[in-house]
Amino acid sequence: VSQSRYHAGDIGTIFRITIKDGDSIVDVSNVDSKTIYLQKPDSSTLTKAASYYTDGTDGIIQYTTESGDLDQAGTWQIQAKIDFGTDVFNTNIDKFKVLRNLV
């Protein structure tokens, strides 16, 4: 997750994850499914279908937040799951902060 400033209530925030095996980028263009998990500060989890940033050969998947997604200020966690049908891979867990608003 590239570092940026996220605020509670933001809509249209794009989270991009590059899928790697060690230092090598993984071609994910032919996966059965790609999922991004967003864990909130209260430990509840959003499960979101990811899309490709380009065509998947670059290993990058993404999710764009919708209304109600970033509904809590605090430390969040993000992880991707890639299902190749016979093999399933999970990425490392990253953390990011969602800042509160005055109103």
Secondary structure in CASP SS format (residue, H / E / C, confidence):
PFRMAT SS
TARGET T0000
AUTHOR 0000-0000-0000
METHOD secondary structure of the structure
MODEL  1
V C 1.00
S C 1.00
Q C 1.00
S C 1.00
R C 1.00
Y E 1.00
H E 1.00
A C 1.00
G C 1.00
D C 1.00
I C 1.00
G C 1.00
T C 1.00
I E 1.00
F E 1.00
R E 1.00
I E 1.00
T E 1.00
I C 1.00
K E 1.00
D E 1.00
G C 1.00
D C 1.00
S E 1.00
I E 1.00
V C 1.00
D C 1.00
V C 1.00
S C 1.00
N C 1.00
V C 1.00
D C 1.00
S E 1.00
K E 1.00
T E 1.00
I E 1.00
Y E 1.00
L E 1.00
Q E 1.00
K C 1.00
P C 1.00
D C 1.00
S C 1.00
S C 1.00
T E 1.00
L E 1.00
T E 1.00
K E 1.00
A E 1.00
A C 1.00
S E 1.00
Y E 1.00
Y C 1.00
T C 1.00
D C 1.00
G C 1.00
T C 1.00
D C 1.00
G C 1.00
I E 1.00
I E 1.00
Q E 1.00
Y E 1.00
T E 1.00
T C 1.00
E C 1.00
S C 1.00
G C 1.00
D C 1.00
L C 1.00
D C 1.00
Q C 1.00
A C 1.00
G E 1.00
T E 1.00
W E 1.00
Q E 1.00
I E 1.00
Q E 1.00
A E 1.00
K E 1.00
I E 1.00
D E 1.00
F C 1.00
G C 1.00
T C 1.00
D C 1.00
V E 1.00
F E 1.00
N E 1.00
T C 1.00
N C 1.00
I C 1.00
D E 1.00
K E 1.00
F E 1.00
K E 1.00
V E 1.00
L E 1.00
R C 1.00
N C 1.00
L C 1.00
V C 1.00
END
